[in-house]
Amino acid sequence: MLADAFSQFGQVTEATIIMDKGKNRSKGYGYVTFSTEEEAQKALADMNGKLLDGRVIFVDNVRPSRRYNTDAPLARQLPQSPEEN
Protein backbone atom coordinates (compact mmCIF):
# COMPACT_ATOMS: atom_id res chain seq x y z
CA MET A 1 0.00 0.00 0.00
CA LEU A 2 2.89 2.39 0.76
CA ALA A 3 4.46 1.88 -2.67
CA ASP A 4 1.09 2.31 -4.39
CA ALA A 5 0.40 5.59 -2.59
CA PHE A 6 3.77 7.07 -3.55
CA SER A 7 4.00 5.63 -7.09
CA GLN A 8 1.90 8.50 -8.45
CA PHE A 9 5.03 10.68 -8.10
CA GLY A 10 7.43 8.41 -9.97
CA GLN A 11 9.15 5.05 -9.95
CA VAL A 12 9.31 3.65 -6.42
CA THR A 13 12.38 1.43 -6.18
CA GLU A 14 11.75 0.36 -2.59
CA ALA A 15 9.07 0.82 0.06
CA THR A 16 9.61 -0.58 3.54
CA ILE A 17 7.51 -0.37 6.69
CA ILE A 18 9.59 -0.84 9.84
CA MET A 19 8.17 -3.56 12.04
CA ASP A 20 8.44 -4.27 15.76
CA LYS A 21 9.59 -7.88 15.67
CA GLY A 22 8.50 -8.63 19.23
CA LYS A 23 4.93 -7.41 18.73
CA ASN A 24 4.76 -8.22 15.00
CA ARG A 25 3.26 -4.83 14.13
CA SER A 26 4.34 -1.60 12.52
CA LYS A 27 6.48 0.84 14.49
CA GLY A 28 4.63 3.63 12.70
CA TYR A 29 7.20 4.66 10.12
CA GLY A 30 8.73 3.51 6.90
CA TYR A 31 10.96 4.44 3.99
CA VAL A 32 10.22 5.04 0.33
CA THR A 33 13.01 5.25 -2.25
CA PHE A 34 12.52 6.78 -5.71
CA SER A 35 14.58 6.37 -8.84
CA THR A 36 15.29 10.12 -9.03
CA GLU A 37 15.72 12.97 -6.57
CA GLU A 38 13.09 15.02 -8.43
CA GLU A 39 10.45 12.33 -7.90
CA ALA A 40 11.33 12.12 -4.21
CA GLN A 41 11.06 15.90 -3.78
CA LYS A 42 7.66 15.97 -5.50
CA ALA A 43 6.38 13.20 -3.22
CA LEU A 44 7.76 14.98 -0.17
CA ALA A 45 5.98 18.22 -1.10
CA ASP A 46 2.66 16.61 -2.04
CA MET A 47 2.30 13.80 0.52
CA ASN A 48 3.43 15.51 3.72
CA GLY A 49 0.45 15.92 6.04
CA LYS A 50 -1.91 13.81 3.89
CA LEU A 51 -4.09 10.94 5.05
CA LEU A 52 -2.96 7.42 4.21
CA ASP A 53 -5.02 4.49 5.44
CA GLY A 54 -6.79 6.77 7.91
CA ARG A 55 -3.59 8.21 9.40
CA VAL A 56 -1.87 11.52 8.79
CA ILE A 57 1.60 10.90 7.40
CA PHE A 58 4.67 13.09 7.74
CA VAL A 59 7.21 12.91 4.94
CA ASP A 60 10.80 14.02 5.38
CA ASN A 61 14.19 13.42 3.81
CA VAL A 62 16.27 10.72 5.44
CA ARG A 63 19.50 12.00 6.86
CA PRO A 64 22.29 9.59 5.95
CA SER A 65 23.74 7.78 8.91
CA ARG A 66 27.47 8.25 9.25
CA ARG A 67 27.67 4.61 10.24
CA TYR A 68 26.52 3.55 6.76
CA ASN A 69 28.31 6.24 4.76
CA THR A 70 30.56 4.19 2.51
CA ASP A 71 32.54 7.28 1.44
CA ALA A 72 33.78 7.90 4.97
CA PRO A 73 36.68 5.83 6.25
CA LEU A 74 35.79 3.38 8.99
CA ALA A 75 39.23 3.65 10.59
CA ARG A 76 41.70 6.48 10.42
CA GLN A 77 45.43 6.58 10.75
CA LEU A 78 46.94 8.80 13.37
CA PRO A 79 48.71 11.78 11.84
CA GLN A 80 52.42 11.22 11.50
CA SER A 81 54.72 13.30 13.65
CA PRO A 82 57.30 15.46 11.83
CA GLU A 83 60.08 13.09 12.98
CA GLU A 84 58.46 10.13 11.13
CA ASN A 85 58.44 11.87 7.73
PERAWO-V712893 format. One line per field, one symbol per residue. ss: DSSP state (h for helix, s for strand, l for the rest). A space follows every 10 residues. Layout:
ss->???
//
This chain:
ss->lhhhhhhhhl lsssssssss llllssssss ssssllhhhh hhhhhhhlll ssllssllll lllllhhhll llllllllll lhhhl
//
